[in-house]
Amino acid sequence: MFIPRLCSTVVLLALFGASIFLNNLIGRSIFVLLALFLSFFVTKELCAMLRNIGMETFLYPLCIFNTALAGCIFLFYNSKYQLLAFCLMLAILPILALLFLLGVKNSEMKLKKLFHTFAAFFLFIIPIFFIINIYIYGRQLIVSEEKYSFNILFLFFILATKTGDIGAYVTGTLSNKLLPGGNHKMIPSISPGKSYEGAAGGLFFTILLCLFFHWKTGFVVSVTSAVVTGILFFFGGMAGDLAESALKRACKVKDSGHTIPGIGGIYDLVDSPMMTAPIFYILLILEQNFNLEFFRI
């Protein structure tokens, strides 16, 4: 298990690194493929978990639709047809659903399957939309700002999210071994591994990372911005992690899937970013429209 996990980790880090630091067609193409891969398989894993408790969905039509919608974001971004294309894609789904109702008649099973499909669609496509837009906006900064030679926006987003996860895991594990009687569990009914000591460590390291981006790169404009951003990222990421844990427990599964050899499911990797992406996007909107300074963009 260790060798497949190590190989998968190295490959994923290499692909993400290339998409962030290669300011060319290769880097952009790698991220597009990763985003399409994410859109398809995270939807597939969710539908599989729901099926485990009898909540059937239209699996592959939904996977294909979500992947096509993600592709349209790249295809029409910064185009005058962007809003039109996105609205048309969103409009297709309810039109198809309403037409499908014509054939449902008295089929309770098909009706439940339709609404389960809608729930799965809205649960995941919006966070994926934000993740993709953060990457694209970061690519635009490379062109507009000479001081950025790589996608610093997306790099910060990933690091600020994952630092909290790693910091909480390391601190929680050490405190459980060093403290008499172990650490203090937060919500054992949802996630037995989460502890108050781990949360404190994760919060500390996330704020420290944001301060690093302030002191060393100037990307975060002030100490206050770094602290506020660190708090929002950590608690947002922890909420995403706990939400996935609650979903897996409700669906009676240990892992979201087995898509990546040695690691598990895609959703297990992106549960935190899917929660922090909307939070980060809100901060960017507040900065652009209300003269609030969080990042130097």
Secondary structure as the mmCIF struct_conf table of DSSP 4:
data_model
#
loop_
_struct_conf.conf_type_id
_struct_conf.id
_struct_conf.beg_label_comp_id
_struct_conf.beg_label_asym_id
_struct_conf.beg_label_seq_id
_struct_conf.end_label_comp_id
_struct_conf.end_label_asym_id
_struct_conf.end_label_seq_id
HELX_RH_AL_P HELX_RH_AL_P1 PHE A 2 PHE A 21
BEND BEND1 ASN A 24 ASN A 24
HELX_RH_AL_P HELX_RH_AL_P2 LEU A 25 ARG A 51
TURN_TY1_P TURN_TY1_P1 ASN A 52 GLY A 54
HELX_RH_AL_P HELX_RH_AL_P3 LEU A 59 PHE A 76
TURN_TY1_P TURN_TY1_P2 TYR A 77 ASN A 78
BEND BEND2 SER A 79 SER A 79
TURN_TY1_P TURN_TY1_P3 LYS A 80 TYR A 81
HELX_RH_AL_P HELX_RH_AL_P4 GLN A 82 LEU A 101
TURN_TY1_P TURN_TY1_P4 LEU A 102 ASN A 106
HELX_RH_AL_P HELX_RH_AL_P5 GLU A 108 SER A 144
TURN_TY1_P TURN_TY1_P5 GLU A 146 LYS A 147
BEND BEND3 SER A 149 PHE A 150
HELX_RH_AL_P HELX_RH_AL_P6 ILE A 152 LEU A 178
BEND BEND4 LEU A 179 LEU A 179
TURN_TY1_P TURN_TY1_P6 PRO A 180 GLY A 181
STRN STRN1 LYS A 185 LYS A 185
BEND BEND5 MET A 186 MET A 186
TURN_TY1_P TURN_TY1_P7 PRO A 188 ILE A 190
TURN_TY1_P TURN_TY1_P8 PRO A 192 GLY A 193
STRN STRN2 SER A 195 SER A 195
HELX_RH_AL_P HELX_RH_AL_P7 TYR A 196 PHE A 212
HELX_RH_PI_P HELX_RH_PI_P1 PHE A 213 THR A 217
STRN STRN3 VAL A 220 VAL A 220
HELX_RH_AL_P HELX_RH_AL_P8 VAL A 223 ALA A 250
TURN_TY1_P TURN_TY1_P9 CYS A 251 LYS A 252
BEND BEND6 LYS A 254 SER A 256
STRN STRN4 ILE A 260 ILE A 260
TURN_TY1_P TURN_TY1_P10 PRO A 261 ILE A 263
STRN STRN5 GLY A 264 GLY A 264
HELX_RH_AL_P HELX_RH_AL_P9 ILE A 266 VAL A 270
TURN_TY1_P TURN_TY1_P11 ASP A 271 SER A 272
HELX_RH_AL_P HELX_RH_AL_P10 PRO A 273 PHE A 290
BEND BEND7 PHE A 294 PHE A 294
STRN STRN6 PHE A 295 PHE A 295
#
